[in-house]
Structures are given as structure tokens and as C-alpha cells.
């Protein structure tokens, strides 16, 4: 005698996992339709009536989504790789904050890796991101211009994109990839124009290390801005260094003890500018801005609390991170024309700059 099917009790439902096939049968739809309704799987969209029917069936059956299985089916992981130089650097911390907030809105997990400016470590992290089947990767900071490394980096990213991953650079790496950056030439122009309007003509520059794309372009912007005013940057007015506060202090000491007639220092990074302020105040005992003015680039939050507070060109760093993630999510599955988004900057005048001292 045939037995009439009966509804499953809550006890029975909890003892065994409900499958997607059971949800589909209960809703009277195909498994593919149930998957699209519940998981947003790729393919045709599902009508609102069908979606509601599937959701109702899933609720009634206490269906619990199997996220790893979904990720495997899509061959992606709902994870974004973010490769930076140093999380302790407030510049990168702000970018990480922007990426993380945007990722939360899209229910994505961010896998963070810090390279400490070691090129081989960067390549290793990118290979690991690829094996984790991340949906995409964001590369933050300046790329190394050494040809052999640049070629290996390009090959690694090509393999990643051929597997369906997407790549966006935050700051120029010299790669054929989508790019989100700030207008470095505009930043240099604002800083030089501010000092020039205050009467400064003998300006020293603290720049980042040679061989980094971003550092080279920042310095190029400063040189262009000075040359446009008929004052090319003399080699002796330039010191290049690593982008840390301690290195900024050391570089500023080297520059200002050799070039004692400088009336202003323009640092391509706020941390370098902070080091210069410390040198002037504690080591050289020179008044800021009465004797020497100091300008930084970046607009990091701590600059408002320095003594004196630092005049800086503000970069929208959190927005930089958020916009990079938005661009990555907008990116087509296959490589298309390279896109560049350039965010504007603005000058914030504070107490570290003043009129050039009279000769």
C-alpha cells in the first residue's frame, strides 16, 4: 500500500542538511533557477515572483547556503587581495580603511598582505592570492621600475587575469592594468605655488627613493613646477630617501647642514616632512616657519597635530581605496582597455609655512 508523503518536522530537518535540489523541488523550479534566486549565480536573471517562491521554500525547509560550494561552482571566493607596502605607514592605513569600508558594503572579505617594499615578497603574495581564487587584487603603492622585476610582475598578473581575476593598481605601477591615482602634477604645482607666493626661491626637496614609479613622478612634477617659474631644481637641493619619519629626519639633516641658505623644504610625503620638522626644531634649532618653511604631500591626519601643524597637499586616500574597489567590481571579466581614474588634491595651509625671511 502506498504511503502518503508527509511534511518533515523541524527535528527531521535539523538532523540532515537540506540540499539545493530539495529547495528547487519544493518551489517547483529547476536547480539552476533556485541557485540564481538564492546565490546570484551567473546567467539569466530570475523574476521577482520566482525569487520569492524560492526564498519561501528555503525558509520553510531551513535551507542553509553552502558558501564554499557556491564559491567553487563560481570558481571565485568573494575575497579581494590587497597588497600594500607597510600597514604601519599611515598613508597605506588610510587606503586600507577605504578599501575595507567599501568591501563591507559589497559583503567581500579583504585579504591583506604587506610587502615592506620587498619585490620578491610582492610576487609571492600575488601568487598566493591567485591560488586562493580571489575575485581580484588591488596593488597599492609605487611599483618598482627595475626591468626584470617589472616583467615578472606583469607575467604574474597576466596569469591571474587569464584565470578570471581582476587587477586594479592604487598608485602607478607602470602596468597595463586599471589605475586609480591622484593628480601628482597638480599636487606638486600647489605646493610649489604656495611657497613661491610666500617669496621662497631657495627650496630644498626631500624625495622618495629612485626606482619607484610614484616617487619618480612626484619628483618630476616638482621639477616641472619649479622650471615653469624659471628656477630649475639644483642637484644639491635634492635628497632622496626611504619614506619613513626617521629617514626624513636624517635626510633633512643632511640637506640643511650642507645647504644652509634654504628657506623652505618640500617633502613628497608627510612622514618625511614630519622628520624635517623634528630636525629643524631639535637638531638644528631653527625656527619654523620664521627661518625655514616646510610643506608635505599626502594630508595625513596626524599632520594637524604636529608642532607646528604641517601645511600639506591633501590626497583623498580613503576615497582612493574605495574607488579602486569600485573600479575592480565594475571591471569586465575579460581584459579591456586600460582605465585611469585620477582624483583631485587640495592644499591645506597651516602653521609650518610663512613668508621667506629677508636676506
C-alpha positions as CSV (number, residue, x, y, z in Angstrom):
1,X,0.0,0.0,0.0
2,X,1.4,3.4,-1.0
3,X,2.3,5.8,1.8
4,X,1.2,9.4,1.6
5,X,4.2,11.8,1.8
6,X,4.2,13.9,5.0
7,X,5.7,17.2,5.9
8,X,9.1,17.0,7.5
9,X,9.2,18.1,11.2
10,X,11.7,20.6,12.4
11,X,13.6,17.8,14.2
12,X,13.9,15.9,11.0
13,X,15.1,18.9,9.1
14,X,17.8,19.6,11.6
15,X,19.2,16.1,11.5
16,X,20.2,16.3,7.9
17,X,21.3,19.2,5.8
18,X,18.7,20.4,3.3
19,X,20.0,20.4,-0.3
20,X,19.5,22.9,-3.0
21,X,17.7,20.2,-5.0
22,X,15.2,19.8,-2.3
23,X,14.6,23.5,-2.2
24,X,14.1,23.5,-6.0
25,X,11.6,20.6,-5.9
26,X,9.7,22.2,-3.1
27,X,9.4,25.5,-5.1
28,X,8.7,23.7,-8.3
29,X,11.6,25.1,-10.2
30,X,14.9,23.8,-11.6
31,X,18.1,23.6,-9.6
32,X,19.7,26.3,-11.8
33,X,16.8,28.7,-11.1
34,X,16.9,28.0,-7.4
35,X,20.7,28.7,-7.4
36,X,20.3,32.0,-9.3
37,X,17.5,33.1,-6.9
38,X,19.4,32.3,-3.7
39,X,23.0,32.9,-4.7
40,X,23.0,35.4,-7.5
41,X,24.8,32.8,-9.7
42,X,25.8,34.0,-13.1
43,X,23.4,33.6,-16.1
44,X,19.9,34.7,-16.7
45,X,18.2,36.8,-14.1
46,X,15.3,35.4,-12.1
47,X,11.9,37.1,-12.0
48,X,10.7,38.6,-8.7
49,X,7.8,36.1,-8.4
50,X,10.1,33.1,-8.9
51,X,12.7,34.6,-6.5
52,X,10.1,35.0,-3.7
53,X,8.8,31.4,-4.3
54,X,12.3,30.0,-3.9
55,X,13.1,32.1,-0.9
56,X,9.9,31.0,0.8
57,X,10.8,27.3,0.1
58,X,14.3,27.8,1.5
59,X,12.9,29.4,4.7
60,X,10.3,26.7,5.2
61,X,12.9,24.0,4.8
62,X,15.5,25.7,6.9
63,X,18.0,25.7,4.0
64,X,21.5,26.9,4.9
65,X,23.6,28.1,2.0
66,X,26.9,26.3,1.4
67,X,29.2,29.2,0.7
68,X,32.3,27.2,-0.1
69,X,30.4,25.1,-2.6
70,X,29.0,28.2,-4.2
71,X,32.4,29.7,-4.5
72,X,33.8,26.5,-6.0
73,X,30.9,26.5,-8.5
74,X,31.7,30.1,-9.5
75,X,35.4,29.4,-9.3
76,X,35.8,32.6,-7.2
77,X,35.8,33.2,-3.4
78,X,34.2,36.6,-2.6
79,X,37.7,37.6,-1.5
80,X,39.7,40.6,-2.6
81,X,43.5,40.6,-2.2
82,X,45.1,44.0,-1.1
83,X,48.8,44.2,-1.4
84,X,50.5,47.2,0.3
85,X,54.0,48.2,1.4
86,X,53.5,48.7,5.2
87,X,50.4,48.7,7.3
88,X,52.2,50.9,9.9
89,X,52.5,53.6,7.3
90,X,49.5,56.0,7.8
91,X,49.4,56.5,4.1
92,X,48.6,52.9,3.5
93,X,46.5,52.6,6.6
94,X,44.1,55.2,5.2
95,X,43.9,53.3,1.9
96,X,43.2,50.0,3.7
97,X,40.4,51.8,5.6
98,X,38.8,52.9,2.4
99,X,39.0,49.5,0.7
100,X,37.7,47.8,3.9
101,X,34.6,50.0,4.2
102,X,33.8,49.6,0.5
103,X,34.3,45.8,0.8
104,X,31.9,45.6,3.7
105,X,29.2,47.2,1.6
106,X,29.6,44.6,-1.0
107,X,29.9,41.7,1.5
108,X,33.5,40.9,0.4
109,X,36.4,39.8,2.6
110,X,39.7,41.6,2.2
111,X,42.9,39.5,2.3
112,X,45.7,41.9,3.3
113,X,49.4,41.5,2.7
114,X,52.3,43.9,3.5
115,X,55.5,43.6,1.4
116,X,57.7,46.0,3.3
117,X,58.9,47.1,-0.2
118,X,60.4,43.7,-0.9
119,X,59.7,43.0,-4.6
120,X,60.1,39.2,-4.3
121,X,57.7,39.2,-1.4
122,X,55.2,41.1,-3.5
123,X,55.4,38.4,-6.3
124,X,55.0,35.6,-3.7
125,X,51.9,37.3,-2.2
126,X,50.3,37.7,-5.7
127,X,50.9,34.0,-6.4
128,X,49.2,33.1,-3.1
129,X,46.2,35.4,-3.9
130,X,45.9,33.6,-7.2
131,X,45.8,30.1,-5.6
132,X,43.1,31.3,-3.2
133,X,40.9,32.1,-6.2
134,X,40.4,35.7,-5.1
135,X,38.0,37.7,-7.2
136,X,40.5,40.4,-7.7
137,X,43.6,42.1,-6.3
138,X,44.4,45.7,-5.5
139,X,48.1,46.7,-5.7
140,X,48.8,49.8,-3.6
141,X,51.9,52.0,-3.6
142,X,54.6,52.7,-6.2
143,X,55.8,50.0,-8.4
144,X,59.5,49.1,-8.8
145,X,60.9,50.2,-12.2
146,X,63.7,47.5,-12.3
147,X,63.0,45.8,-15.7
148,X,63.4,42.2,-14.6
149,X,61.0,42.6,-11.7
150,X,58.5,44.6,-13.7
151,X,58.4,41.8,-16.3
152,X,57.9,39.1,-13.7
153,X,55.2,41.2,-12.1
154,X,53.4,41.7,-15.4
155,X,53.6,37.9,-16.1
156,X,52.2,37.1,-12.7
157,X,49.2,39.4,-13.1
158,X,48.6,38.1,-16.6
159,X,48.2,34.6,-15.3
160,X,45.8,35.9,-12.6
161,X,43.6,37.8,-15.1
162,X,43.6,34.8,-17.5
163,X,42.2,32.8,-14.7
164,X,39.3,35.3,-14.4
165,X,40.7,37.5,-11.7
166,X,40.7,41.3,-11.9
167,X,43.5,43.8,-11.1
168,X,43.4,47.5,-10.2
169,X,46.5,49.5,-9.2
170,X,46.3,52.2,-6.5
171,X,49.2,54.4,-7.5
172,X,51.0,53.8,-10.7
173,X,53.0,50.6,-11.1
174,X,53.7,51.1,-14.8
175,X,51.5,48.1,-15.6
176,X,48.9,47.6,-18.2
177,X,46.1,47.5,-15.6
178,X,43.3,49.7,-14.4
179,X,44.7,52.5,-12.3
180,X,43.3,54.8,-9.5
181,X,45.7,57.6,-8.5
182,X,45.9,61.2,-7.5
183,X,47.0,64.1,-9.7
184,X,50.6,64.2,-8.7
185,X,51.5,67.0,-11.1
186,X,48.7,69.1,-9.6
187,X,49.9,68.3,-6.0
188,X,53.5,69.5,-6.9
189,X,52.1,72.6,-8.6
190,X,50.0,73.6,-5.5
191,X,53.0,73.1,-3.1
192,X,55.5,75.0,-5.2
193,X,53.0,77.8,-6.0
194,X,52.3,78.2,-2.3
195,X,55.9,78.6,-1.4
196,X,56.6,80.8,-4.4
197,X,53.8,83.1,-3.4
198,X,55.4,83.4,0.1
199,X,58.6,84.6,-1.6
200,X,60.6,81.4,-1.3
201,X,63.2,80.9,-4.1
202,X,65.7,78.6,-2.4
203,X,63.6,75.4,-1.9
204,X,65.1,72.1,-0.9
205,X,63.3,68.8,-1.8
206,X,63.1,65.6,0.1
207,X,62.0,62.9,-2.4
208,X,61.3,59.2,-2.3
209,X,63.8,56.5,-3.4
210,X,64.8,56.3,-7.1
211,X,63.3,53.4,-9.0
212,X,59.7,53.7,-7.6
213,X,57.2,54.9,-10.3
214,X,55.3,57.1,-8.0
215,X,58.3,58.7,-6.3
216,X,59.9,59.4,-9.7
217,X,56.7,61.1,-11.0
218,X,56.3,63.2,-7.8
219,X,59.8,64.5,-8.2
220,X,59.2,65.1,-11.9
221,X,56.1,67.2,-11.0
222,X,58.1,69.3,-8.6
223,X,60.9,69.8,-11.2
224,X,58.3,70.9,-13.8
225,X,56.7,73.3,-11.4
226,X,60.0,75.0,-10.5
227,X,61.2,75.1,-14.1
228,X,58.0,76.8,-15.1
229,X,58.9,79.6,-12.8
230,X,62.4,79.9,-14.2
231,X,64.0,78.1,-11.2
232,X,65.2,74.6,-12.2
233,X,65.9,72.4,-9.2
234,X,69.7,72.3,-8.5
235,X,71.0,68.8,-7.8
236,X,72.4,70.0,-4.4
237,X,68.9,71.0,-3.3
238,X,67.6,67.4,-3.6
239,X,67.9,64.5,-1.3
240,X,66.3,61.1,-2.0
241,X,65.5,58.7,0.8
242,X,63.2,56.0,2.1
243,X,59.7,57.2,3.0
244,X,59.8,57.0,6.8
245,X,59.9,59.6,9.5
246,X,63.4,58.6,10.7
247,X,64.7,58.7,7.2
248,X,63.1,62.1,6.7
249,X,64.9,63.4,9.8
250,X,68.2,62.0,8.6
251,X,67.8,63.3,5.0
252,X,66.7,66.7,6.2
253,X,69.8,67.0,8.5
254,X,72.0,66.1,5.5
255,X,70.3,68.6,3.2
256,X,70.0,71.5,5.6
257,X,73.5,71.3,7.1
258,X,75.0,71.4,3.6
259,X,72.6,73.9,2.1
260,X,72.3,76.4,4.9
261,X,70.7,79.1,2.8
262,X,67.5,77.1,2.0
263,X,64.4,78.9,3.2
264,X,61.9,76.1,2.5
265,X,61.7,72.3,2.4
266,X,59.2,70.5,0.2
267,X,58.8,66.8,1.2
268,X,57.0,64.4,-1.2
269,X,55.5,62.6,1.8
270,X,54.1,63.9,5.1
271,X,56.2,61.4,7.1
272,X,59.3,62.9,5.5
273,X,58.0,66.4,6.3
274,X,57.5,65.4,9.9
275,X,61.1,64.2,10.1
276,X,62.2,67.5,8.7
277,X,60.3,69.4,11.4
278,X,61.9,67.4,14.1
279,X,65.4,68.1,12.6
280,X,64.8,71.8,12.4
281,X,63.4,72.0,15.9
282,X,65.5,69.6,17.9
283,X,68.8,69.2,15.9
284,X,69.4,72.4,14.1
285,X,67.4,74.8,16.4
286,X,66.0,76.7,13.5
287,X,62.5,78.3,13.8
288,X,59.7,77.1,11.6
289,X,58.4,79.0,9.7
290,X,60.3,82.1,10.7
291,X,63.6,80.7,9.3
292,X,62.5,77.7,7.2
293,X,59.1,76.7,5.9
294,X,58.0,73.1,5.5
295,X,55.4,71.6,3.2
296,X,54.4,67.9,2.9
297,X,52.3,65.9,0.4
298,X,49.5,63.5,1.5
299,X,47.3,65.3,4.0
300,X,47.6,62.5,6.6
301,X,45.5,63.1,9.8
302,X,48.5,63.4,12.2
303,X,49.8,66.4,10.4
304,X,47.3,68.7,12.1
305,X,48.8,67.7,15.5
306,X,52.5,68.3,14.7
307,X,54.2,71.3,16.2
308,X,53.9,73.5,14.3
309,X,51.0,72.0,12.3
310,X,52.0,71.0,8.8
311,X,51.0,72.7,5.6
312,X,50.2,69.8,3.2
313,X,48.6,68.9,0.0
314,X,45.8,66.5,0.9
315,X,45.3,63.3,-1.0
316,X,41.8,61.7,-0.7
317,X,43.4,58.4,0.5
318,X,40.3,56.6,1.8
319,X,38.4,57.6,-1.3
320,X,41.4,56.3,-3.3
321,X,40.9,52.9,-1.7
322,X,37.2,52.8,-2.1
323,X,37.2,54.0,-5.7
324,X,39.8,51.3,-6.6
325,X,37.5,48.6,-5.2
326,X,34.5,50.1,-7.1
327,X,36.6,50.1,-10.3
328,X,37.6,46.4,-9.7
329,X,34.0,45.4,-9.2
330,X,33.0,47.3,-12.4
331,X,35.7,45.6,-14.4
332,X,34.7,43.2,-17.2
333,X,35.6,39.6,-16.7
334,X,38.0,39.8,-19.7
335,X,40.7,42.4,-20.1
336,X,39.6,45.5,-21.8
337,X,41.1,48.9,-22.5
338,X,43.1,50.2,-19.5
339,X,41.2,52.7,-17.5
340,X,42.6,55.5,-15.3
341,X,40.8,57.4,-12.6
342,X,42.7,60.5,-11.3
343,X,41.4,62.0,-8.0
344,X,41.9,65.7,-7.3
345,X,44.0,67.1,-4.4
346,X,43.8,70.3,-2.3
347,X,46.2,72.5,-0.4
348,X,45.7,72.8,3.4
349,X,47.7,75.7,4.7
350,X,48.7,75.5,8.4
351,X,51.4,76.9,10.7
352,X,54.6,75.4,9.1
353,X,54.7,77.9,6.2
354,X,55.2,81.6,6.2
355,X,56.9,84.4,4.3
356,X,60.5,83.8,3.2
357,X,63.0,85.6,5.5
358,X,64.6,88.7,4.1
359,X,68.2,88.3,3.0
